């Protein structure tokens, strides 16, 4: 059954289909949060449809020269399939890459400032920066090779995680806090939103990375709260209380962290 967030927008939407791996939040979670925040229904194909992962594999992981419905090939999930949005107005549109999907959905879901082109690009700028941090955190447990087990690169992972915790996290957190403060003065963000005066996918994307870091590095993040309280306390707590997100985050549809992008290895956390 398709996920049915509480209604928030009085708009007509196609039946969006999220194509991603089953059982983990991963990079697909950034797309899920956008739908949930907007209160727009979508189908999480691999988790909700019988043999749904076969569909994901056929569209996103095949060896052919197209993905589906005449769309170009997809490198890897996540992808978004939108029935009726193809070039002919009948076939489906298939687009991939997390920031590309978010940029496509932003205006349609009301998660970018209205009638504000610079604002839309600022939302994307912040989201891209958060996704850069997402990738760096992933590399703390796979610093050498994605296809090798963590245990095969543990020594390198210890060095990588130390650098990320001591140098990269504060660099990113400082940028996000500066963005919060700039927006509070420039656009009425109230110290609550990163761009504009309402929730955007910049907020949901940054929030998800912060939440993942709290799972991966609980000791480090607890220590950093005093230094970056506006971001790690106020912003983090405010965003998860947003309508739509609050219900989703406490539901069974919110997949737990496990062996995806964010993993908790105690030895990689602050000692």
C-alpha positions in Angstrom: 0.0 0.0 0.0 1.3 3.4 -0.9 2.4 5.7 2.0 -0.3 8.1 2.9 0.9 11.2 4.8 -1.6 13.5 6.3 -3.0 15.9 3.7 -1.2 19.3 3.6 -1.4 20.6 0.1 -4.5 21.1 -2.0 -2.8 20.2 -5.3 -3.2 17.5 -7.8 -0.2 15.2 -7.9 0.7 12.1 -9.9 1.3 8.8 -8.1 5.0 9.4 -7.5 7.1 6.2 -7.2 10.3 6.2 -5.2 12.8 3.6 -6.5 15.3 2.6 -3.9 16.8 -0.3 -2.0 14.5 -2.0 0.6 14.9 -2.0 4.3 17.3 1.0 4.8 16.8 4.8 5.0 19.9 5.5 2.8 19.8 8.2 0.2 16.2 7.5 -0.5 15.3 8.9 2.9 15.9 12.5 1.7 13.2 12.0 -0.9 10.8 10.3 1.6 11.2 13.3 4.0 10.3 15.7 1.2 7.1 13.8 0.5 6.2 13.4 4.1 6.8 17.1 4.9 4.6 18.1 2.0 1.8 15.6 2.9 1.9 14.2 -0.6 1.3 10.5 -1.2 4.0 8.3 -2.9 4.8 4.7 -3.3 8.0 3.4 -1.8 8.2 0.6 -4.4 10.8 -1.7 -2.9 9.1 -1.6 0.6 5.4 -1.5 -0.3 4.9 -3.4 -3.6 5.1 -7.2 -4.0 8.3 -7.9 -5.9 8.9 -4.2 -5.9 12.6 -4.5 -5.7 12.6 -6.3 -9.0 11.1 -3.2 -10.5 13.8 -1.1 -8.9 16.5 -3.4 -10.3 14.9 -3.5 -13.8 14.7 0.3 -14.0 17.8 1.5 -12.0 20.3 -1.4 -12.2 20.0 -3.0 -15.6 22.7 -3.2 -18.3 20.6 -1.7 -21.1 20.8 1.6 -22.8 17.6 3.0 -21.2 16.0 2.8 -17.8 12.3 2.5 -18.7 9.7 4.2 -20.9 12.4 5.6 -23.2 14.2 7.4 -20.4 18.1 7.4 -20.3 19.9 4.9 -18.1 20.1 5.4 -14.4 23.5 5.0 -12.6 22.0 3.7 -9.3 19.0 4.2 -7.0 17.4 6.4 -5.8 15.3 7.3 -8.8 11.8 8.8 -9.1 9.3 7.5 -11.5 6.4 9.9 -12.4 3.6 8.3 -14.5 2.4 10.5 -17.3 5.2 13.0 -17.0 7.3 11.8 -20.0 7.9 13.7 -23.1 4.8 12.5 -24.8 2.6 13.3 -21.8 1.6 9.6 -21.5 4.7 7.6 -20.6 6.6 7.9 -17.3 9.5 10.2 -16.5 12.4 8.6 -14.7 15.0 10.8 -13.0 17.8 9.9 -10.7 20.4 11.4 -8.3 19.1 12.6 -4.9 19.7 16.3 -5.4 18.2 16.1 -8.9 15.0 14.5 -7.6 14.7 17.1 -4.8 15.2 19.9 -7.2 12.5 18.5 -9.4 10.1 18.0 -6.5 10.8 21.2 -4.7 8.4 23.5 -6.4 5.8 20.8 -7.0 5.7 20.0 -3.3 5.8 23.6 -2.1 9.2 23.0 -0.5 11.0 26.0 -2.0 10.2 29.7 -1.7 7.5 30.8 -4.1 8.2 33.1 -7.0 11.8 33.4 -5.8 14.4 31.9 -8.3 17.4 32.9 -6.2 15.7 31.3 -3.2 15.2 28.0 -5.1 18.9 27.9 -5.9 19.8 28.7 -2.3 17.7 25.8 -1.2 19.6 23.5 -3.6 22.9 25.0 -2.5 22.3 24.1 1.1 20.9 20.7 0.2 24.0 19.9 -1.9 26.3 20.9 0.9 24.4 18.6 3.3 24.7 15.7 0.8 28.4 16.4 0.6 28.6 15.8 4.4 26.4 12.7 4.0 29.0 11.3 1.6 31.9 12.1 4.0 30.2 10.3 6.8 29.6 7.3 4.6 33.3 7.3 3.9 34.2 7.0 7.6 33.3 3.3 7.4 34.3 2.7 3.8 37.3 5.0 3.2 39.2 2.7 0.8 36.7 0.8 -1.2 32.9 0.6 -1.3 33.0 -3.1 -2.3 35.1 -4.2 0.6 33.8 -4.9 4.1 34.3 -2.4 6.9 36.5 -5.0 8.6 38.9 -5.0 5.6 39.6 -1.3 6.0 39.2 -0.7 9.7 42.6 0.9 10.4 41.9 3.5 7.6 38.3 4.0 8.9 39.7 5.0 12.3 41.8 7.7 10.7 39.1 8.9 8.4 36.5 9.1 11.2 38.8 11.1 13.4 39.4 13.6 10.7 35.6 13.8 9.9 34.7 14.2 13.6 37.5 16.7 14.5 37.6 18.8 11.3 34.8 18.2 8.8 31.8 18.1 11.2 32.6 21.5 12.7 33.3 23.0 9.3 29.9 21.9 8.0 28.0 22.8 11.2 29.5 26.3 11.2 28.2 26.8 7.7 24.7 25.6 8.5 24.6 27.8 11.6 25.7 30.9 9.6 23.0 30.1 7.1 20.4 30.0 9.9 21.5 33.3 11.2 21.7 34.9 7.8 18.2 33.7 7.0 16.9 35.0 10.4 18.0 38.5 9.5 17.3 38.4 5.7 14.2 36.4 5.3 12.3 36.0 8.5 13.5 32.5 9.2 13.1 33.0 12.9 16.2 30.9 13.5 14.1 28.0 12.6 14.5 27.6 8.8 17.5 27.7 6.6 16.0 29.4 3.6 12.9 31.6 3.6 10.1 31.7 6.2 8.8 28.2 5.9 10.0 24.6 5.6 12.0 23.7 2.5 13.9 20.6 1.4 17.1 22.4 2.6 15.7 21.9 6.1 14.7 18.3 5.7 18.0 17.4 4.0 20.2 19.0 6.6 18.0 17.5 9.4 18.4 14.0 8.0 22.2 14.3 7.9 22.3 15.6 11.5 20.0 12.8 12.6 22.3 10.2 10.9 25.3 11.7 12.5 23.6 11.4 15.9 23.2 7.7 15.2 26.7 7.2 13.9 28.6 9.4 16.4 26.4 9.9 19.5 29.3 10.9 21.8 30.7 13.3 19.3 27.4 14.9 18.6 26.5 15.2 22.2 29.7 17.1 22.8 29.1 19.4 19.9 25.7 20.5 21.1 27.1 23.2 23.3 29.2 24.6 20.5 26.5 24.5 17.9 23.3 24.7 20.0 21.4 26.7 17.4 21.8 23.9 14.9 22.0 20.7 16.9 19.4 21.6 19.5 17.0 24.3 18.4 16.9 23.6 14.6 17.1 19.9 15.0 14.2 19.8 17.5 12.1 22.3 15.6 12.2 20.5 12.3 11.1 17.2 13.6 8.0 18.8 15.1 6.9 20.0 11.7 3.5 18.8 10.6 3.9 15.6 8.5 7.4 15.0 9.7 6.3 14.5 13.3 3.8 11.8 12.4 6.2 10.1 10.0 9.2 10.0 12.3 7.2 8.2 15.0 5.6 5.7 12.5 6.7 2.3 11.4 7.3 3.6 7.9 10.4 5.4 9.2 13.1 2.8 8.5 15.7 2.3 11.3 19.4 2.9 10.6 21.4 -0.3 10.2 24.0 -1.0 7.5 23.3 1.9 5.1 25.0 5.3 4.9 24.9 5.9 8.6 26.3 3.1 10.7 27.3 3.1 14.4 30.7 1.6 15.1 31.6 2.6 18.7 35.3 2.6 17.9 34.7 5.3 15.2 33.1 7.7 17.7 34.7 10.0 20.2 36.6 8.0 22.8 
